[in-house]
Amino acid sequence: MMYRCPHCARFTIPWTQKLLMGTPLAKVCCMCGKEFRTSRLSWLNGFLCGVMLIWMVTNWIVGSVAGAGPYLILLIPLFAMAFVHMRWVGLVPKGDDKLKL
């Protein structure tokens, strides 16, 4: 799945690049050479995913939760946040401070 560049409107942005991109990280379109980033909404989504992953790994290392069940249950909201990021977080030109969904 490819996404449109907010500058040239060509499908040049792969889904993996969008999933791993945050608001402060600007990327460059391979066709037009202009910078873009995700909207401000992605910061909250990425922060929540990161906190959840750190919590899961810490509990796994410490061993305070027995079995894999609680981790599998926590993967559901993690994948839901990734889906929200891919579906509704928009790509905007760098410097554009508007919230676009």
C-alpha positions as CSV (number, residue, x, y, z in Angstrom):
1,M,0.0,0.0,0.0
2,M,1.3,3.4,-1.0
3,Y,0.3,6.9,0.2
4,R,0.2,10.2,-1.7
5,C,2.9,12.8,-1.2
6,P,1.2,16.0,0.1
7,H,3.2,18.0,-2.4
8,C,3.1,16.2,-5.7
9,A,0.1,13.9,-5.0
10,R,2.0,10.9,-6.4
11,F,1.8,7.5,-4.6
12,T,5.5,7.5,-3.4
13,I,5.2,6.8,0.3
14,P,5.3,3.1,1.4
15,W,3.1,2.1,4.4
16,T,6.2,1.0,6.4
17,Q,7.6,4.6,6.1
18,K,4.3,6.1,7.3
19,L,3.9,3.6,10.2
20,L,7.4,4.4,11.5
21,M,7.3,8.2,11.0
22,G,6.3,10.7,13.7
23,T,5.6,14.4,13.8
24,P,9.1,15.7,14.4
25,L,10.6,13.4,11.8
26,A,10.3,14.8,8.3
27,K,10.9,12.6,5.2
28,V,11.7,13.5,1.6
29,C,9.5,12.5,-1.3
30,C,11.6,10.5,-3.8
31,M,9.8,12.1,-6.8
32,C,9.5,15.8,-5.9
33,G,12.2,16.1,-3.2
34,K,10.1,18.1,-0.8
35,E,9.7,17.3,2.9
36,F,6.6,15.9,4.6
37,R,5.6,14.5,8.0
38,T,2.6,13.1,9.8
39,S,0.1,15.4,11.5
40,R,0.3,16.3,15.1
41,L,-2.2,13.5,16.0
42,S,0.5,10.9,15.4
43,W,2.6,12.0,18.4
44,L,0.0,10.9,20.9
45,N,-0.6,7.6,19.1
46,G,3.2,6.9,18.9
47,F,3.7,7.9,22.5
48,L,1.0,5.5,23.7
49,C,2.4,2.6,21.6
50,G,5.9,3.3,22.9
51,V,4.8,3.4,26.6
52,M,2.8,0.2,26.2
53,L,5.8,-1.6,24.5
54,I,8.2,-0.4,27.2
55,W,5.8,-1.6,29.9
56,M,5.4,-5.0,28.2
57,V,9.1,-5.6,27.8
58,T,9.9,-4.4,31.3
59,N,7.3,-6.8,32.8
60,W,8.6,-9.6,30.7
61,I,12.2,-9.1,31.8
62,V,11.3,-8.7,35.5
63,G,8.9,-11.6,35.3
64,S,6.1,-10.0,37.3
65,V,3.4,-11.3,34.9
66,A,3.3,-15.1,34.4
67,G,2.5,-16.5,31.0
68,A,1.9,-14.9,27.7
69,G,-1.8,-14.3,28.1
70,P,-1.6,-10.7,29.3
71,Y,0.8,-9.7,26.6
72,L,-1.4,-11.2,23.9
73,I,-4.3,-9.2,25.2
74,L,-2.2,-6.0,25.2
75,L,-1.3,-6.6,21.5
76,I,-4.9,-5.9,20.5
77,P,-4.8,-2.2,21.4
78,L,-1.3,-1.9,20.1
79,F,-2.4,-3.2,16.6
80,A,-5.5,-1.0,16.9
81,M,-3.3,2.1,17.4
82,A,-1.2,1.1,14.4
83,F,-4.4,0.7,12.3
84,V,-5.6,4.2,13.4
85,H,-2.2,5.6,12.5
86,M,-2.2,4.1,9.1
87,R,-5.9,4.9,8.3
88,W,-6.6,8.3,9.8
89,V,-3.3,10.1,10.5
90,G,-2.6,12.4,7.6
91,L,0.6,13.3,5.8
92,V,1.2,17.1,5.7
93,P,3.9,19.3,4.2
94,K,6.7,20.1,6.7
95,G,5.9,23.3,8.5
96,D,2.1,22.9,8.2
97,D,0.8,23.1,11.8
98,K,-2.8,22.3,11.0
99,L,-4.3,19.1,12.3
100,K,-5.4,16.9,9.4
101,L,-7.2,13.6,9.8
